[in-house]
Amino acid sequence: MGTERDVIPPGTLEMLILRTLAGGGPMHGFAIADSILELSEEVLRVEEGSLYPALQRMLLKGWIKGEWGKTDENRRARYYRLTADGRRQLEREVERYRRVARAIARVLAPA
């Protein structure tokens, strides 16, 4: 029985990545994508084609830092962690998302 997967709405991928990194220590890209998939109960799949460009944008904005390291399988991987700017951005993004979600809920509510 396959679970239906939805596309991650535009503008929310960065928020999901920031939230995932806020939950603990440094993580490599595959672990971030895996965590989002697991926490969303298999609904939100982050494709590599959108994950790595998003991580690159976030590095350039200073929201995350990346350091090279080794995975448990001894593969070279870049490990990302949240910066103070990233934590502030996460708070802004979550507040904006909640505001929009409340507005959408009001529009969808039966009259």
N, C-alpha and C positions, 0 to 999 in steps of 0.2 A: 504494500500500500504506500504509494508515493505521496509525500506532503507537497501541497501546492506552494510554490515559491513566488514571492512578489519582488518586483523591482524596488530597489531602495530609492525613495523619493529624492529628486535633485536637492542638493544643499544639506542633506542630512548625513551623508557618509562621513564627513569630517567630524560631526558631532558624535557619531557612533564610535569612531576610532578614538577620539579624545576620551570618551566615557570609558571605553575598554582599557585604555592606558591608565586612566585615573584609578582603576580598580586594583592596581598592584605594581609589580616591578616591571623592568624592561621586557618587551616582547618583540619577536620577529614578525614579519608580515604575515606568514602563514598562520601563526598562532593568533594574531589579531583577527583575521578573517574567520578562523575556526571558532573563536570565542563568540563573535557576533552571531554566527550561524547557530551555535549551541544556545546562547541566551535568548535568541529570538524563536526558540523551539523549531529550528530548521526552516524558518520562513525567509530570513534575509541572508542570501548568499552574496558575498562580496567577491566579485570576479577580479582576477589579477590585473586585468586591463584597466580597471578603475581604482583598485587599491593602491598600486605603486605610484601612479601619477598623483593621487591624493596625498600620499605620504610625502612625496617630493614637494608639493605645494606647501604642506604644513611645515616641513623643514625650512623652506625659504622664508616663511612667515614667522619662524621662531617659536612655533607652538609645541614642537617636539624636537628632541635631539636624537641622533642616531650614532651608534658605535658598532664597529664590526666585532663579531665574536663567533663562537662555535655552537652549533646545536648539539642536542644529545646524541645525534647520529654523526657528530664530528664534521658537519658541513658548515662552510662559512656562511654567515647570515648577519644582516644588519639588525641590531636590537634598538628599538625605539622606546623613548620614555618622554613623559609629559614635562614641560617646563612651566614656570610660574605664569608666563603669558598664555600658555596652552590651557592652564586651569581657569584663568579668567575668561578666555574665549569660550571654554566649555560652559561656564555659568551663563554667559550671554546667549549662546546658541540654545541652551535648554530653555531659558526664559522665553526666547523668541518662538521656539517650537511649541511650548505650552500655550502661549498666547494665540498662535495660529490654530492649534488643535481645539482650543475652547471656542474660537470663532467658527470653525467648521462644524463643531458639534451643535452650536446654536442654529446654524443654517440648516442642518440635517434634522433637527428636532421637529417632531410633528407639531402642526399649528394648534 
